[in-house]
């Protein structure tokens, strides 16, 4: 199976955006797309359809963050909730361990983490304004 590709939803009416252009960039994203498409409590969903501006700590300039998913869901209590979901490996959700030797790999990890933190901060603020929720799902939550 390809690690990236196009997803064709069964329930196109639930998809917010162009249902003919849904791209997954990992098998974890594909698994979540299938879940959104087939779960009756997911009333609406979109993939990379929302744009959130953020300031990168690397160059101090405004960039555009496209969170992995937007979901409108009916909770167990019957409430309708809106969420923005980011799917990331658990390793990328915690700061890299400080190292004595500064390797290229370590610098990449530090940079990636700093940029992700800036994106996620912007996403939390965006959600707070709209009374939505921001969640990061890892292999733990996806049970992979």
C-alpha positions in Angstrom: 0.0 0.0 0.0 1.3 3.5 -0.9 2.2 5.8 2.0 0.5 8.7 0.2 -2.2 9.0 -2.4 -5.8 10.1 -3.0 -8.7 9.0 -0.8 -12.1 8.5 -2.4 -14.8 8.9 0.2 -17.9 6.7 0.3 -20.0 9.5 1.8 -19.0 12.5 -0.3 -21.8 14.7 1.2 -20.0 14.6 4.6 -16.8 15.9 3.1 -16.2 19.7 3.5 -14.2 20.7 0.4 -13.5 19.0 -2.9 -14.1 15.2 -2.4 -12.2 14.4 -5.6 -9.0 15.9 -4.2 -8.4 14.4 -0.8 -4.7 13.6 -0.3 -3.2 11.5 2.5 0.4 11.8 3.3 0.7 8.8 5.7 -1.1 5.6 6.4 -2.1 7.1 9.7 -3.9 9.9 7.9 -5.5 7.3 5.6 -6.8 5.3 8.6 -8.3 8.5 10.1 -9.9 9.5 6.8 -11.6 6.1 6.6 -12.8 6.5 10.2 -14.3 10.0 9.5 -15.9 8.7 6.3 -17.5 5.7 7.8 -18.3 6.7 11.4 -22.0 7.9 11.6 -21.1 10.3 14.5 -18.8 12.2 12.2 -21.2 14.6 10.6 -18.7 16.6 8.5 -15.0 16.4 7.9 -12.3 18.0 5.8 -8.6 17.4 5.2 -6.2 20.4 5.0 -9.2 22.6 4.2 -8.5 25.2 6.9 -5.7 27.7 6.8 -4.3 29.2 10.1 -1.6 31.9 9.9 1.3 31.5 12.4 4.7 33.1 13.0 7.6 30.8 12.5 10.3 30.9 15.2 12.9 30.2 12.5 12.4 33.4 10.4 9.9 35.4 12.5 7.6 35.6 9.4 4.0 34.7 8.9 3.4 31.3 7.3 0.3 29.3 6.6 -0.6 26.1 8.6 -3.0 23.6 7.0 -4.0 21.3 9.9 -4.6 17.7 8.9 -8.3 17.6 9.7 -11.4 19.5 10.6 -14.2 17.4 12.1 -17.7 18.1 13.2 -18.8 15.2 15.5 -21.7 14.2 17.6 -20.3 13.3 21.1 -21.4 10.5 23.3 -23.6 13.0 25.2 -25.2 14.1 21.9 -23.5 17.5 21.8 -22.1 18.6 18.4 -18.4 19.5 18.7 -16.0 20.9 16.2 -12.3 19.9 16.3 -9.1 20.5 14.4 -7.0 17.4 14.4 -3.3 17.0 13.7 -1.8 13.6 13.2 1.9 13.3 14.3 4.3 10.6 15.5 4.5 10.7 19.3 8.2 11.4 19.0 7.5 14.8 17.3 5.1 16.0 20.1 7.8 16.2 22.7 11.0 18.4 22.7 14.1 16.5 21.5 16.4 15.4 24.3 19.3 17.8 24.8 22.5 16.3 23.3 26.2 17.0 23.9 27.1 16.8 20.2 25.0 19.1 18.0 24.4 16.9 14.9 22.5 17.8 11.8 19.7 15.4 12.8 19.4 17.0 16.2 19.2 20.5 14.7 16.4 19.2 12.3 14.5 17.7 15.3 14.8 21.0 17.3 13.7 23.1 14.3 10.8 20.8 13.5 9.6 20.8 17.1 9.8 24.6 17.3 7.8 25.1 14.1 5.2 22.5 15.2 4.9 24.3 18.6 4.2 27.6 16.8 1.6 26.0 14.5 -0.1 24.3 17.4 -0.2 27.5 19.5 -1.8 29.3 16.6 -4.3 26.4 16.1 -5.2 26.5 19.8 -5.9 30.2 19.6 -7.9 29.8 16.4 -10.0 27.1 18.1 -10.4 29.1 21.3 -11.9 32.0 19.3 -14.4 29.6 17.6 -15.1 27.5 20.7 -13.6 24.4 18.9 -11.1 22.0 20.2 -7.6 21.3 19.0 -6.2 17.7 19.3 -3.0 16.0 18.3 -3.4 12.3 17.6 -0.4 10.0 17.7 0.0 6.3 17.1 -1.1 5.9 20.7 -4.6 7.4 20.1 -4.8 5.8 16.6 -4.0 2.4 18.2 -1.2 1.7 15.7 
